[in-house]
């Protein structure tokens, strides 16, 4: 059954071409999502045509239409402060770590090299279990990172400055603890020791006010767009696809 929007057909080849942009567990689900996306685009283009909204290309037409029809209020201080007070744990400075490591380098695609790096790292961990005071010496001898010259010391790093897999292990260690297993990353395997941790500090409202405002306004805009689309669906004649519409005015 063909899909139509106010008697304008969305042909099957167009849906097939759109499928690539909608990954899903099955082809049927991907095709359904693709069809929905094309119906929404057609609804918006038809509304732009009805209202005389133009633009240099399709993307600009849609942007101009939404800018005209979807308006949301600016987030004021009261709304921002309320959100801040309700979500204080979200607003802290990044944790700081002081760590040392020994890198046994191995390319991600080299199975043999990675197995050898893992075994060398495990041997070093076992050796450090007996002689923890030798970390710096072993780093200078074995590490394939520039930090070897500093005995493996990375200095102070903040959350987000290292690769995610490395940071996961850092966050799980206690200060002074040697990680009991080799730490795998895209660079190879690491012998890792956390030397110190400084937990993130609460950020004052003034430091995050603009960030909160952008978040609240973006959330409000997305809600308003969804409601606007429901209005268009409610007015339209759509064949071959069932959508939920609404006849009520757009809630700002």
N, C-alpha and C positions, 0 to 999 in steps of 0.2 A: 504494500500500500504506500503510495507516494505521500510526502509531507507537504502541506501547503500552509501559507501564512497569509490570511486575507486573500485567498485565491491565487496567490503567487506560489509556484511550485519550487521546492528545494530539490533538485535532481539528485539521484543516487550517486553519480560520479562526484558531486560536490561533497557529499557525506563521506564517501570513500577517501577522498583527498584530505579531509579534515581529521580522519581517524588517527593519523600519526601524531597528532598533538594531544591526544587523550589516552595515555597509557592506563590500562585497566587489566584486571585478572583474566578477562575473556574478551574475545573479539566482539561479542554481542554487547557487552557493557561499554566497550570503547566506542562502538558505533552509536549506541544510545546517547552517550555523552557528546559525541561529535554532532549528532542531530540536534540536541538541545542547544549547543553553542551556536549553530547556524540559525536556528529559529530565533534565538535572542538577538543575534546580529540583524536578522531580517526585520524583526519588530522595531529595533532602534533605527535602522535605515529608513523604514517606512514612516516612522514618526518624524524623523528629521526632514524627510521629503514633505510631509504634511505641513510642518511648521515653517518650511523654507529655510532650514538651517543648512549651510553649506560648509565647504572646506576644500583644501587642496587635494585631499585624498580621503579614502574611507575612514582611516584612523582619525583624521582631523575632524571629519564630520561627526563621528561618534563622540569625540572629546568635546566638541562645541555644544552638541546636544545635551550631554550630561552636565556641562558647566552651566547651561541655561536653565535646565529643568530640575536639577538636584542641588539643593542648597542646604547646608547644615550650619548651625550656629558655631561661633568660635568658643572654645573651651575657656571659661573664665576662671579666675583664681579660686573661687569656691569649689567648682567641680574638680579642678586639678588638685587642690589640697585634700579634698575628700578622698580622691583616689590614692593620693600619697599616704594618708593616714591608714587606709585600709590595706595597703600593700607595702608597708615599710621594708619587709625583708627583701623586696626586689631592688631596693635602691641602696646599694652598698658599693664601695670601691672594690676593684678586683683584688683577690687575695694575692699576696706576694710570697714567692718561694725562693729559698736559697738552696741550691742543689748541686750535686757533683755527679758526674757520670763517666763511664768508660764505654766508648762506642766501638763495637766490632762491626765494621761496615759490610753490607751485603746488598746487592741490588734486588729489588722486589721480585724480579722475574727469574732470579737464579736460585733454584731450589737447593742445589748442592751448596752454594756459598752461604745461603741462609742457615742451612743445617749445621755447617761448620761454625758459623758465627754464634749460633745458639749454644753449641757445645763448649766453645771457648768462653763465652760469657758465664755459663753455668760453672765451669771450672774456676773462674775468677771469683765467683760468688762463694763457692765452697772454700777457697783459699782465704777470702776476707772474713769468712765466718770464724776462722781460726786466728787470723791476724788482721783485725779491722784497722789497725794503725798503718797498714801498708797501702791504703787506698790511693794516696797521692802518687806513691812510687809506681804502683801498678798502672795507674792512669798514664803516667809519663811514658811508660814502656809499651803499653798495649793499645791505648786509645787512638782511634783514627779521626779524632775531632781536634780542632784548633785548641780547644780547652785543655788538651793534654799538657801543654806548656805550663798551665796553672794547676797541675795536679788533678785535672778533671773538673775543677770548679767552674760552674756556669755563671756564678754571681747571682744577682737578684733578677728573677723573671716574674712577670705577672700572668694571671690567668689569660689565656688566649694568645700568648706569645710563643708557645711551643705547639707541636703537633698534638691533636686531640688524644691519641693513644698514649703519648708520653705523659700528658697532663692528668689523664685518668689515674695512672699509677702514682703520680706525685700527690694527688689529692687524697689517696688512700693511705699514705705513709704517715708515721709519726716522726717529729723532728728527731734526727739522729739515727733513724732506722734505715738499714740497708734492705732494699727490695729483695725478697727471698728467691725470686725467679727472674730470668732475663726478660727485659722489656722489649717487645717487638715494635718497631716502627718501619716506615717506608725506607729508612736509612740503614737498617740492620737491626742488631740487638744491642741493648744497653745494660750495663751494670749501673744501677741507680741508687743513690743515697740522698735522702732529704735531710738537709742540714738545719733548716729553720723555716718556719711558716709564720707569716703575719696575716691574720684573718682580715677580710675586708672591713672597712669602717663605714658606718651609716653615712649616707650623703644627705646634706641639708636640702630642704624643699627647694630653695632658690637655685640649687645646682641642677635640679632635674625638672624644673617647672616646664620648660619648653619641650623637653622630651615627652612628658606626660600629656601636654596639650596636643602635640602631634599625634600621639597614640589615640587619644580620645576623639579627636576630629576625624582621624582615619576610620576608626570604628563606626562613628556616626555616619560618615559618608558611605561606607559599605552597606550599612543597614538601610540608608535612604535609597541607595541604588537598587537594592533588593526589593524594596517596597515599590519603587517606581516601575520596575520590571513587572511586578505583580499587577500593577494597574494596567500596563500595556497588554499583558496576557488576558486580563479580565475583559478588555475591550475588543480583543482580536478574535477572528475566526481561524482556529488552528485545526488542521486535519492531519491525521496520521500520527499524532503525538499528543499525549495528555499532559497538560501543565496546570499547576494550581494558580489561579488568578485571584484578584481582589477588586471589588468595585468601590472601595472606600478611597477617599483622597489620600495623597501622599502625606505621611506623617513626618514632619520636619524634626 
